Amino acid sequence: MKYKNSWTCFLLILAGIVLGGFIGSMFPGSFLSFGETFGLTSPVILDLGILTITFALTIKITIASILGIILGIIIYRIL
């Protein structure tokens, strides 16, 4: 039985998300770019006087990203 590293799975899924997002942005009119964006659209600012921290997070999930995740999991299972 092979030893499977969870970091390998995480990196393959992350690569699938990035590649899927890139492919989705290359074809803006196709079904691959269909998706939803959610998160903090306006930044949250924490001002401590001498230190200011700005935090914002937005996630865009598209059909191409989901297909990239599935492809990453399939590659992980094959390895």
C-alpha positions as CSV (number, residue, x, y, z in Angstrom):
1,M,0.0,0.0,0.0
2,K,1.3,3.4,-0.9
3,Y,1.7,6.2,1.6
4,K,-0.3,9.3,0.5
5,N,0.8,12.7,1.8
6,S,-2.1,15.1,2.6
7,W,0.1,18.0,1.5
8,T,0.3,16.5,-2.0
9,C,-3.5,16.4,-2.1
10,F,-3.7,20.0,-0.9
11,L,-1.2,21.3,-3.5
12,L,-3.0,19.4,-6.3
13,I,-6.4,20.8,-5.3
14,L,-4.8,24.3,-5.0
15,A,-3.2,24.0,-8.5
16,G,-6.6,22.8,-9.8
17,I,-8.3,25.9,-8.4
18,V,-5.6,28.3,-9.8
19,L,-5.6,26.6,-13.3
20,G,-9.4,26.5,-13.3
21,G,-9.6,30.1,-12.4
22,F,-7.2,31.0,-15.2
23,I,-9.1,29.0,-17.8
24,G,-12.4,30.5,-16.6
25,S,-10.9,34.0,-17.1
26,M,-9.6,33.1,-20.5
27,F,-13.2,32.3,-21.7
28,P,-15.3,35.1,-20.1
29,G,-18.4,34.4,-22.2
30,S,-18.5,30.6,-21.8
31,F,-20.2,28.4,-19.1
32,L,-16.7,27.9,-17.5
33,S,-16.6,31.4,-16.2
34,F,-20.1,31.2,-14.6
35,G,-19.8,31.4,-10.8
36,E,-20.3,33.4,-7.6
37,T,-18.1,35.8,-5.6
38,F,-18.4,36.1,-1.9
39,G,-16.4,37.4,1.0
40,L,-15.6,40.8,2.5
41,T,-15.9,43.3,-0.4
42,S,-15.0,46.3,1.7
43,P,-11.8,46.0,3.8
44,V,-11.9,45.8,7.6
45,I,-9.4,48.2,9.1
46,L,-8.0,47.9,12.6
47,D,-6.2,51.1,13.6
48,L,-4.1,50.7,16.8
49,G,-2.4,54.1,16.6
50,I,1.1,53.0,15.6
51,L,-0.1,50.0,13.6
52,T,-2.9,49.8,11.0
53,I,-4.0,46.4,9.8
54,T,-6.3,46.1,6.7
55,F,-8.0,42.8,6.0
56,A,-10.1,41.8,3.0
57,L,-10.9,38.4,1.6
58,T,-12.9,37.6,-1.6
59,I,-13.3,34.2,-3.1
60,K,-14.6,33.6,-6.6
61,I,-15.8,30.0,-7.3
62,T,-16.4,29.2,-11.0
63,I,-17.4,26.1,-12.9
64,A,-13.8,25.9,-14.2
65,S,-12.4,26.0,-10.6
66,I,-14.7,23.2,-9.6
67,L,-13.6,21.1,-12.5
68,G,-10.0,21.9,-11.5
69,I,-10.6,20.6,-8.0
70,I,-12.1,17.4,-9.3
71,L,-9.2,17.0,-11.7
72,G,-6.7,17.5,-8.8
73,I,-8.5,14.9,-6.7
74,I,-8.5,12.4,-9.6
75,I,-4.7,13.0,-10.2
76,Y,-4.1,12.5,-6.4
77,R,-6.0,9.2,-6.4
78,I,-4.0,8.0,-9.5
79,L,-0.7,8.9,-7.8
